[in-house]
């Protein structure tokens, strides 16, 4: 059937577009020179054209592989995060959130918790059934074994959720203990340390993949099979403000995971990996915290279009460390995810970015640059050795300094370098649980506030 619009708007190919570009620029350059002046030379090490067409996709040999690796079912879990301070008061907040749109919960446990008891955990989870509501927990690695032991006493049935914590000596044991709860994920690979140190998207993907590879080598050496550990794995990914690039980053992640498990001679589909996306604190502004609402919305939309399975949106005032109205900021954060479902209908289709000329191209470029860097890490003996040698820190420091220089050269940080309204009291953000890493936790805006 001939489209009605085809009679009004004649078809145009890339050469027609270039002819119009030359006319608008009023230059005598060749089309290639004009195109070069419009290209974005990204921090990832590749250039991006200002315009893509269907012809570009026909030249993209990996497009079928990219699309086949994506999540097969639409939707995501709205998983707000709560810092556990008092068992009873936190329980009231958790139960309230579940009545107001939360589908899952992320609990950030105090690092100084001396011991977990059935009484304290029962008070914290009172009225919440973990076979219906996934609970993801952040806590120091040395506490995980005791926590899971007590959890299985408090909730002696199939659990949902998992551990958002570093791999430890007890990970293999915990994984075996919870094999009867296939939706309780005990193996976590997180990108947050790299992201908050200033990583590019390619670095974030490559170093997360390298970290996961080290973990899988340890667990398979311990006797676990890929068929056991992949469904028990959660990838926790920070999502930044570069909208299209972040969509491509999440899509590229699943392609890279597919390559990785193929290297292990496994045929498990990449969608078996559970991906939790969370909004970034690296780009947040303390000087004008309300602008973080805009950042969080952009990041959240990128995460769900990119195909996350769970989404954690930080309240806009998280960067301040304290909140004058924590109930309000938590509600607004939770409602962003609800809006993306109920008003944008982004939970109605899987991989909505499929077929986008620009995003498909970005995804393919990210896959190759991240894989190349990942292989460089493997050639250095793997993630742990590359980290110990200083290679990873040096790469991240360079990327961070380039971000800082870009701001100094005029790149706008909304609410920081422009459109700023200073507010009284802007302490630096302190994460509730310190990550066990030698990498610095940074915030880009801090140097300019």
N, C-alpha and C positions, 0 to 999 in steps of 0.2 A: 504494500500500500504506500502511495506517495504521501509524504508528510505535507500538511497544509502550509507549514512554514517554509518548505523548500521553494514554493512559488514566490514567496516574499523575500526570503533571504537566500541568495544563491550560495552554493557551497564554495568554500575557500580552503585552499591548502596552505602549507607553510610558506611557500614562495609568495603567495598573495599577501600573507601577513607581513613578510619581510619587505615587500614593496611598499606597504603602508607605513612601516617603521621608518624607512628611508625618507619617505615624504614628510612624516611628522617631525623627524629630527632635523630636516632641512640640511642634510649633509651630502657630501659627494663621496663618502666612503663606500667601499664595497659592502655587500650585505654581510659578509663574514666579519669585517671590522666593526660594523654597526652592532652586530649581535654580541661581539666580544665586550663592547662597552656596556651592554645591558646584563651581562652574565653576573651571577652571584658566585663569588669565589668563597665557598663555605669553609668554616673551621675544620670540616671533616677531611679536607684535602682534595675535594673534587669540586668541579664547577657545575652550576645549575643554570640551564637556559631559562629565559623569561617566558617561554611559551613552548608547549608541547602539543602534539596532535596524535591522532590515531596511528599515523604512520610511524611515530616513535615507538609505539607499543608493538607493532609488527616486527620491529628490529630488536625487541627485547626478548632474548631467547629464554630468559628465566621466568617469564611471567606466569606460566602454568605452574611451575614449582612454587613460586611465591604464593599464588592463590590457593594452591592445594594444601599449603602448610598452615593456613589460617584456621581460626576457631570455627567449628562447624555449626554451633548453635548460638543464637543471639542472646543478649542480656548479660547482666552482671549483678553482683551483690553490692549493695550500698553498705559499706563497712566503716563506720566512723571509729575513730580511735579515742580511747579514754585512758588517762593516767590514773592508776589505782593508788589512792591515798588511804581511804578508809573503807573497810569491807562493806559496811551497811550503806553508807552514803553513796558509794560508787555503784552498788547494786541498784539503788533507786534510780540513778541516772541511766544505767544500762537498760532497765526494764522500761523506763520512759521512752528511751530512744527506739526500742523495738515496737512500741505502739505508735510511733510517729515517722515510720518509713525506713528505719534501718532493717536490713536483711541479715546482717552479720555484725560482729563486733571485733575490734582490735583492742586488746588490753595491754597497756604498757606497765609492766610490773616494777615495783621499786627495786633498785639494784642492791639495797641494803637489807632486803628481806632475809632474816636469819634462818627461817625454816618454814616449810609449808605444812599446815595441819589440815585435817579433814574439816575441823570446825571453821577455820578462817576461809577456806575455799568454798565450803557450803554456804557461808554467809554471803560471800561475793557473788556466787552463781545461783542464789536462791530464786526459784521461779523461772529459771532459764534452762530449757532442755537442750543439751548439746547434740542430740540426735536430730533436732529440727533447726536449731540456730547455730551456724558455724561460729566458733570462737577462735580467733587467732591471738597468740600470746607473744609478746616481746619480753624477754628476760635474759639475764646473763647465762651463758652457756653452762656454767657449773651448776646452775639450779635446775636445769631441764629434767634430769633423771628423777629427782625428788618430786618435782612438780607433776610429772606425768604419773608417777606412782600414786600420788594422792588423788589426782584427777580421776584415775580409773577406779578408785575407791568411792569417790563422791558420785561419779557418773558411770556405773558398771554396765554400759551398753555401747552400741556403735556411736562413736563420736564424729563430729564434723568440725572442721577448722584446721588448726595446726600451730606450729612453732615458727615464729619469725625471728630466729636466732641463729648465731653462728654454729657451724658444725663443730662437734666436740667428740671426745673419746666415747661418749655415751650414745652418740647418734645411732650407731648400728644396733645397739641393744634396744633403744627406744623404738626404732623402726620395726624390729621384730615383735616387740611387745604390743604394738598397735596394728599389726597386719590384719586383725579382725575388724579394724575401723579404716577401710580404704580411703575414706574422705577426710581423715585426720592426717595432715601432711607434716612429717617430722624432719624433712630435709629442706633447708632454705638456702638459696643463693640470692644475695641482695646486691643491688647496684648503688645503694644510698651512700656508702662511704666514698665511692668513686665520683658520684654525681656532686656530692657536697664538697669534694676536694677541687672541683672545677672541670671535670671531665667533659670532653666532647661526646656526642652521641655514639660515635664509633668506638671511642675508648670505653665508655660505659658498657657497651655490648660486649666488647672483646674481653675486658677484664672480668666481667660477670661470668662469661662463658668459661674463661680459664679457671676461675675459682670453682665453678661447678665441676669442671673436669677433674680437678684435684680431689674434690669431695667424692665423686663417683669412683675414682681409682681407689681411694681408701675403703669405700664401702664394698666394692666388688672384691677387693683383696680380703675383706672380712667375711666373705661368703655370700653376700647378698647378690641377687641377680638384677639386671636392668628392669625386668618385668615387675620386680618387687619395688624398686626404688623410684622409677619414673612417676608412677601414679601417686607416690608419697612426697613428691617434690613441689615446692612453691617457689616461684621466681618473684621476688619483691623488687619492683622497679620504680625509681623516681621519674616523674614526668615534668619536664620543664616548659618554658614559655614559647619555644619556637614551634608553633602550632603544627604545620605540615611535617616538619622534620620529626616531631615527637610521634605523630601518627605512624610515620614510616619506621621509626625506631621500634615500636611495639610489634609491627608487622615483620620487620627484619629479624626480631628476636626469635620468632617461631621458625623462620627459615633456618636460622643458625642452629637452633636446637635440633631441627631435623637433620642437618648435616652432622652434628655431633653424635646423635644416636646411630646414624648410619655408619659412622666410624667405629662404633661399638658393635656393629653387625646386628642391630636391632631394627625391627620393622614397626615399632610402636609409632603411632601418629603424633606429631608435635603438639596437637591439641590436647594430648593427655597431660601436658604440663599445665599447672595452675598458675596463672599470672595475676599477681596483685599489683595494681598501679596505685601510687600515692602522689599527691601534689607536692611540689618542691618547696623546701624552705630556703634553698640556695638563692633564689631570685626574689625572695620576699623583702619588703621594705618596712623598716621600723619607723621611719620618719613620718610616713603617711600610711598607716596600716590598712586603712579602708581600701586602698588601691589593690591590696592583695586579693580582694574579692574578684577583681577582674582577672588576675593571674590564675587564681584557682579555677575559675569557670573555664578559661581557655585550656588549662592543663587537664581538667576533668573531661572535657569534650574530646580532646586528643586521645586520652586514655581509652575511652569507650569506643571511639571509632577505630582505634588501633587494635582493639580486641582483648581488653583486660577481662579477667573473670571476676575480680573484686576491685572496688574502688574506695580508697580512703582519701577524703578531702580534709586537709587541715583547716581549722578555723582561721579566719583572717588575722587574728591577733596572737596566734601561736608564737610568732617571732618575738613578741614582747616578753614572753616568759610568764607573765601574769595577765589576767583579764579582769576588766571592771564589770563585765557582764558575760560570764562564760556560757550561761544557758542560751543567750541570744546568738553568740558567735558560733556555738556548736549547732544550733538549729539552722542557721543560715548555711553552714557548710553541708549539713545533711540534706538540706532542701535543694542544693545544686544538683545532686544526683537524681533526686525525685523529679526535678524539672526536666532533666535530660531524658528521662523515661516518659513522663506523663504528658509533656508538652512538645518535646522534640521527636518522640517515638523512635529514639535510637536503639531501643531494646527490641525492635521488631524485625531486624535483619542482621544476619551475620556478615561480617566483613563489608561494611558499607563503602569502604574506600576502594574496593575492587573495581578495576577498570578506569580509575582516574589516571589520566596520562601523566600528570605531575607526580602524584603520590607513588604510583607503581615504579616510576623511574627513580625517585628518591629511595624507595625501598631497595631496589636492585643495587644502587650505588652503595648504600649503607651496608648491605650484606657483604659486598666484596671488600670494602675498606676495613670493616670490623673483622672479617675472617682473616685477612692478611695480617692484621695486628695480633689477633689471637694466635696465629701460627708462629709469629715472632716470639710471643711469650712461651709457647710450647718448646721452641728451639732453645730457649734459655733454661729449660728444665722444668717448666710448669709455673703456675702462679706463685707458689710459696717462694721458690728460688728467685723468680723475677722481682718479687716484692722485696726480698731480703737484699738483693743486689742493688736496689735503688732505682732500677729501670722504671718501674711503674710510678714511683713518686716523682721522678724527673719528668716523665711524660705528662703527668697531671699538673705539676707546677708550671710547665710550659703552657699548657692549655689554659690554666687559670690566669696567668699573666697576660695572655692574649685577650682574654675577656675583659680584664681590667683596663688594658690599653685601648680596647675598642670603646669603652665608656669614656675614657679620658679624651679620646679623639672625637667625641661627639655623639656616640650612640646613646639614645635616651633610655633612662630608667625612670618609668612613670612613678611619680611620688617621691623621687629621690633627686634626680638631676633636673627634672622639669615637673610642672603641675604638682608642686610640693606644698603641703600644709604641715608645718612642724607641730608635733603634739608633745605635751609635757611627759617626761619619763619614757625613755626608749631604751631599756636595757637590752643587751645582746641576748640572742636566743640560746638557751641551754637545753640540749636534748634530755628527755627524762631518763633515758637509759643510755649510758656511754657505750659506743660500739667498740668491740675489741679489735682495734686497728691502729696502725702507726700513721695512718693518713689523717691530715688535718680536716676538721669540719669547718667549712667557710661559708660566708654569705656575701655575695657579690656587692650588694648595696652598702655594706658596712663601711667600706673605705670612703664612701661619698656622702655619708650622713652627718 
